[in-house]
Amino acid sequence: MPRRVALPPQLHGTAFRLGDPLASDVTLGRLRSADIDRPFRGVRSVGLDFSSTLARCRAYAPLLREGQFFCLTTAAMLYAIPLPRALEEAGDLHIAAGPSGSRPRTTGVRGHRLSPTTAVRLVGGLRVENPVSVWCRLAEVLGEDDLIAAGDYLISGRVGGNRDSGSRDSGGSREQALATLSELRDAVTATAGSRGSRIRHSAISQVRERVDSRSESLLRMLLVRSGLPEPLVNVRAYRADGVPLGRPDLSYVEARVALEYEGDGHRTDVRQFRYDIARRERFEDAGWRVRRVTADDLNRRPRQFVAGVRSLLLARGMQLSAPSEPRRRRTVS
């Protein structure tokens, strides 16, 4: 069996249209080989991992016409805005065109028509709807709590580094925020009366800074919607003598209660596990109670979880209003 002709190195990790000068030295027969993917009609790609949104967008990029750009949930994923799993796993790409341009129509793509004033920016070399506009349009497909979580992410900035390094406690390793709260508020005002305006108006009052994850946002909203006081978000706590203890995910300073959300990484990463133990002991030695929270508390037993937090706050001397039935969490799972 004859050996395949080696592909030019510049083709690896790229997508190109048939006839593109980039692949001018490659024969049509070679372009039909099994090691070359055909993500879209008329497009070939080499070495792109299509489980990545960025890679799928790069695969479609050669077909983009002037004025077209990635939008809605596709843009959100390119910005790493947290979304419900169902939306993250949806494979279609969302691509917008201006009011006079034609919307793309092909398998795996959903076309949209947006205002000519919609600003775009480059993400990984791709034209993408700007983050504030993305957040506004996510109100068309998200529940309110998930829209709040998306807003929290935009104005907080993604946390870099690992928690086991203690970077959160030192207040560092946070990337620059993609938007400001005032920008989101201005956008809510500017889009009043349009589709999704009611949910945007309701959500913006609950968007907070310094949030590290979607789970933190949903946890905070579960407590608030259940009638408990709103906890502080990632605010530094101190010992009685003024020595800093760290920044709990959520905290009730008056009762010296910290709520720490723990994903599976807290259990499976040895360094993270050891750091969590030392961190918890540091807080409890200073008279705090640390309540560890998991996905089951949010999704499988929210009523029991809220009741436990209420009992803990009362036992720690906090004055609370009468309990209320938790309102249905408006989010998409």
C-alpha positions as CSV (number, residue, x, y, z in Angstrom):
1,M,0.0,0.0,0.0
2,P,1.5,3.3,-1.0
3,R,2.4,5.8,1.7
4,R,0.3,8.9,2.0
5,V,2.0,12.1,0.9
6,A,2.8,14.2,4.0
7,L,0.7,17.3,4.3
8,P,2.3,20.7,4.4
9,P,2.8,21.7,8.1
10,Q,0.8,24.9,7.7
11,L,-2.4,22.9,7.2
12,H,-2.3,21.2,10.6
13,G,-4.8,22.7,13.0
14,T,-6.5,24.7,10.2
15,A,-9.6,24.6,8.1
16,F,-9.7,25.7,4.4
17,R,-12.0,25.8,1.4
18,L,-11.3,23.6,-1.6
19,G,-9.2,25.7,-3.9
20,D,-7.7,27.7,-1.1
21,P,-4.1,28.8,-1.9
22,L,-3.1,27.4,1.5
23,A,-3.7,23.9,0.1
24,S,-2.6,24.6,-3.5
25,D,0.1,22.0,-3.3
26,V,-2.2,19.2,-2.2
27,T,-3.8,17.0,-4.9
28,L,-7.6,16.4,-4.9
29,G,-6.9,12.8,-4.3
30,R,-4.9,13.6,-1.2
31,L,-7.7,15.9,0.0
32,R,-10.1,12.8,-0.1
33,S,-7.9,10.9,2.4
34,A,-9.3,9.7,5.7
35,D,-6.9,11.8,7.7
36,I,-8.5,15.0,6.4
37,D,-11.9,15.9,7.8
38,R,-14.9,17.4,6.0
39,P,-16.7,19.4,8.7
40,F,-18.8,21.4,6.2
41,R,-19.6,21.2,2.5
42,G,-16.6,22.6,0.6
43,V,-14.4,22.8,3.7
44,R,-11.5,20.5,4.7
45,S,-9.7,20.5,8.0
46,V,-6.7,18.9,9.6
47,G,-6.2,18.1,13.2
48,L,-9.1,20.0,14.7
49,D,-10.8,18.6,17.8
50,F,-14.5,19.1,17.1
51,S,-15.5,18.6,20.7
52,S,-14.2,22.1,21.2
53,T,-16.5,25.0,20.2
54,L,-13.5,27.0,19.1
55,A,-12.4,24.3,16.8
56,R,-15.9,23.9,15.3
57,C,-16.0,27.7,14.7
58,R,-12.6,27.6,13.1
59,A,-13.9,24.8,10.8
60,Y,-16.7,27.0,9.7
61,A,-14.7,30.2,9.5
62,P,-13.7,29.8,5.8
63,L,-17.4,29.9,4.9
64,L,-18.1,33.2,6.7
65,R,-19.2,36.0,4.5
66,E,-18.5,39.6,5.0
67,G,-20.5,40.9,8.0
68,Q,-21.2,37.5,9.5
69,F,-20.1,36.6,13.0
70,F,-20.6,34.0,15.7
71,C,-23.4,34.9,18.2
72,L,-25.7,33.8,21.0
73,T,-24.7,30.5,22.8
74,T,-21.8,29.9,20.4
75,A,-20.4,33.3,21.3
76,A,-21.1,32.6,25.0
77,M,-19.0,29.4,24.8
78,L,-16.2,31.2,23.0
79,Y,-16.1,33.7,26.0
80,A,-16.4,30.7,28.4
81,I,-19.7,32.1,29.8
82,P,-21.2,29.3,31.9
83,L,-24.3,27.8,30.5
84,P,-26.5,24.8,31.4
85,R,-25.1,21.5,30.2
86,A,-27.9,21.0,27.6
87,L,-26.9,24.2,25.8
88,E,-23.2,23.5,26.1
89,E,-23.7,20.1,24.5
90,A,-25.9,21.4,21.6
91,G,-23.8,21.1,18.5
92,D,-25.2,23.7,16.2
93,L,-23.2,26.9,15.6
94,H,-25.1,30.2,15.9
95,I,-24.0,32.7,13.2
96,A,-25.4,36.2,12.7
97,A,-25.6,38.4,9.6
98,G,-26.5,42.1,9.3
99,P,-30.1,43.1,8.3
100,S,-29.2,43.1,4.6
101,G,-27.0,40.0,4.6
102,S,-28.2,36.5,4.0
103,R,-28.3,34.2,7.0
104,P,-26.3,31.0,6.7
105,R,-28.3,27.9,6.0
106,T,-26.5,24.6,6.3
107,T,-26.5,21.5,8.4
108,G,-25.1,22.2,11.9
109,V,-25.6,26.0,11.7
110,R,-28.4,28.2,12.9
111,G,-28.6,31.6,11.2
112,H,-29.7,34.9,12.9
113,R,-30.1,38.5,11.7
114,L,-29.0,41.2,14.1
115,S,-28.9,44.9,14.2
116,P,-26.1,46.6,12.1
117,T,-25.0,48.4,15.3
118,T,-24.2,45.1,17.0
119,A,-20.5,45.4,18.0
120,V,-18.1,42.5,17.4
121,R,-14.7,41.6,18.7
122,L,-12.0,39.1,17.9
123,V,-11.8,35.9,19.9
124,G,-9.1,33.5,18.8
125,G,-9.0,35.3,15.5
126,L,-12.8,34.9,15.0
127,R,-15.4,37.6,14.7
128,V,-17.8,37.2,17.7
129,E,-20.7,39.2,19.0
130,N,-19.6,41.5,21.9
131,P,-20.1,40.1,25.5
132,V,-22.7,42.6,26.6
133,S,-24.9,41.9,23.6
134,V,-24.5,38.2,24.1
135,W,-25.7,38.5,27.7
136,C,-28.8,40.4,26.6
137,R,-29.7,37.9,24.0
138,L,-29.1,35.0,26.3
139,A,-32.3,36.2,28.1
140,E,-34.1,34.6,25.1
141,V,-32.9,31.1,26.0
142,L,-31.9,31.0,29.7
143,G,-33.8,30.9,32.9
144,E,-33.4,33.9,35.2
145,D,-30.9,32.3,37.6
146,D,-28.7,31.1,34.7
147,L,-28.8,34.6,33.2
148,I,-27.7,35.9,36.6
149,A,-24.8,33.4,36.6
150,A,-23.8,34.5,33.2
151,G,-23.8,38.2,34.3
152,D,-21.8,37.3,37.4
153,Y,-19.2,35.7,35.2
154,L,-19.0,38.7,32.8
155,I,-18.4,41.3,35.5
156,S,-16.2,39.1,37.8
157,G,-13.6,37.7,35.4
158,R,-12.6,34.1,35.2
159,V,-10.5,32.8,38.1
160,G,-7.2,31.4,36.9
161,G,-4.8,29.1,38.8
162,N,-5.8,26.5,41.3
163,R,-7.6,26.9,44.6
164,D,-5.0,24.6,46.2
165,S,-2.5,27.4,45.7
166,G,-4.5,29.7,47.8
167,S,-4.7,32.2,45.0
168,R,-8.3,33.0,45.8
169,D,-7.5,33.8,49.4
170,S,-4.8,36.2,48.3
171,G,-7.2,37.9,46.0
172,G,-5.2,37.3,42.8
173,S,-5.3,35.2,39.7
174,R,-8.5,36.6,38.3
175,E,-8.7,37.5,34.6
176,Q,-9.9,40.9,33.5
177,A,-13.7,41.0,33.4
178,L,-15.4,41.0,30.0
179,A,-17.9,43.7,31.0
180,T,-18.9,46.1,33.8
181,L,-22.1,46.2,35.8
182,S,-22.8,49.6,34.5
183,E,-22.5,48.3,30.9
184,L,-25.0,45.6,31.6
185,R,-27.4,48.0,33.2
186,D,-27.1,50.4,30.3
187,A,-27.8,47.5,27.9
188,V,-30.9,46.5,29.9
189,T,-32.2,50.0,29.6
190,A,-31.4,50.2,25.9
191,T,-33.2,46.9,25.1
192,A,-36.3,47.6,27.2
193,G,-39.4,46.3,25.4
194,S,-37.5,43.9,23.3
195,R,-37.6,40.1,23.6
196,G,-36.3,39.0,27.0
197,S,-36.5,42.5,28.5
198,R,-38.5,41.3,31.5
199,I,-36.0,38.6,32.6
200,R,-33.1,41.0,31.9
201,H,-34.7,43.7,34.1
202,S,-35.3,41.2,36.9
203,A,-31.8,39.5,36.6
204,I,-29.7,42.6,36.6
205,S,-30.5,43.5,40.2
206,Q,-29.0,40.2,41.3
207,V,-25.8,40.2,39.3
208,R,-22.7,40.4,41.6
209,E,-19.0,40.8,41.3
210,R,-16.2,38.4,42.6
211,V,-18.2,35.3,41.7
212,D,-16.0,32.3,40.9
213,S,-18.5,29.8,39.3
214,R,-22.0,29.2,38.0
215,S,-22.6,26.9,41.0
216,E,-21.8,29.8,43.4
217,S,-24.4,31.9,41.6
218,L,-27.0,29.2,41.7
219,L,-26.3,28.5,45.4
220,R,-26.7,32.2,46.3
221,M,-29.9,32.5,44.4
222,L,-31.3,29.3,46.0
223,L,-30.7,30.9,49.4
224,V,-32.2,34.2,48.4
225,R,-35.3,32.7,46.7
226,S,-35.9,30.6,49.9
227,G,-36.2,33.8,52.0
228,L,-32.8,33.7,53.6
229,P,-30.6,36.9,53.8
230,E,-28.3,37.3,50.8
231,P,-24.8,36.0,51.8
232,L,-21.6,37.9,51.0
233,V,-19.7,36.7,47.9
234,N,-16.0,36.0,48.2
235,V,-15.4,38.6,50.8
236,R,-12.3,38.2,53.0
237,A,-13.1,36.9,56.6
238,Y,-11.0,37.7,59.6
239,R,-10.2,36.2,63.0
240,A,-11.2,38.2,66.1
241,D,-7.7,39.6,66.3
242,G,-7.8,40.8,62.7
243,V,-5.7,38.1,61.1
244,P,-7.2,37.2,57.7
245,L,-8.6,33.7,57.3
246,G,-9.5,33.7,53.6
247,R,-12.4,34.3,51.2
248,P,-15.3,31.9,51.6
249,D,-17.4,31.3,48.5
250,L,-20.4,32.7,50.4
251,S,-20.6,33.9,54.0
252,Y,-22.8,35.2,56.8
253,V,-20.3,37.2,58.8
254,E,-22.8,38.0,61.6
255,A,-23.2,34.3,62.3
256,R,-19.6,33.4,61.3
257,V,-20.9,30.8,58.8
258,A,-19.1,30.0,55.6
259,L,-20.6,28.1,52.6
260,E,-18.0,26.4,50.4
261,Y,-19.2,24.8,47.1
262,E,-17.1,21.7,46.3
263,G,-17.1,20.1,42.8
264,D,-15.6,16.8,42.1
265,G,-12.1,18.3,41.8
266,H,-12.1,19.0,45.5
267,R,-12.5,15.2,46.0
268,T,-10.2,13.8,43.3
269,D,-7.3,16.3,43.4
270,V,-5.0,15.3,46.3
271,R,-3.5,18.8,46.7
272,Q,-6.9,20.4,46.5
273,F,-8.3,17.9,49.1
274,R,-5.4,18.7,51.5
275,Y,-5.8,22.5,51.0
276,D,-9.5,22.3,51.7
277,I,-8.9,20.5,55.0
278,A,-6.3,23.0,56.2
279,R,-8.6,25.9,55.1
280,R,-11.6,24.5,56.9
281,E,-9.6,23.9,60.1
282,R,-8.3,27.5,59.9
283,F,-11.8,28.9,59.9
284,E,-13.2,26.5,62.5
285,D,-10.3,27.2,64.9
286,A,-11.3,30.9,64.6
287,G,-14.9,30.1,65.7
288,W,-16.5,29.8,62.2
289,R,-18.7,27.0,61.0
290,V,-18.0,25.8,57.5
291,R,-20.8,24.2,55.5
292,R,-19.6,22.2,52.5
293,V,-22.0,22.2,49.6
294,T,-22.2,19.8,46.7
295,A,-24.3,19.5,43.5
296,D,-26.7,17.2,45.3
297,D,-27.6,20.0,47.7
298,L,-28.5,22.2,44.8
299,N,-30.2,19.8,42.5
300,R,-31.5,16.8,44.5
301,R,-32.3,18.1,48.0
302,P,-32.5,21.9,47.9
303,R,-35.3,22.1,50.6
304,Q,-33.3,20.0,53.0
305,F,-30.2,22.0,52.3
306,V,-31.9,25.3,52.9
307,A,-33.5,24.1,56.1
308,G,-30.1,23.0,57.3
309,V,-28.6,26.4,56.6
310,R,-31.5,28.1,58.3
311,S,-31.1,26.0,61.4
312,L,-27.3,26.6,61.5
313,L,-27.8,30.4,61.2
314,L,-30.4,30.4,64.0
315,A,-28.2,28.3,66.2
316,R,-25.4,30.8,65.6
317,G,-27.6,33.6,66.9
318,M,-28.8,35.2,63.7
319,Q,-32.3,36.7,63.6
320,L,-34.3,35.4,60.7
321,S,-37.8,35.9,59.3
322,A,-40.2,33.0,59.2
323,P,-39.3,30.4,56.6
324,S,-41.0,30.5,53.3
325,E,-41.5,27.9,50.6
326,P,-38.5,28.0,48.2
327,R,-39.5,29.5,45.0
328,R,-39.0,27.4,41.9
329,R,-35.4,28.0,40.7
330,R,-35.8,29.6,37.3
331,T,-32.9,27.9,35.5
332,V,-32.3,25.5,32.7
333,S,-30.7,22.2,33.8
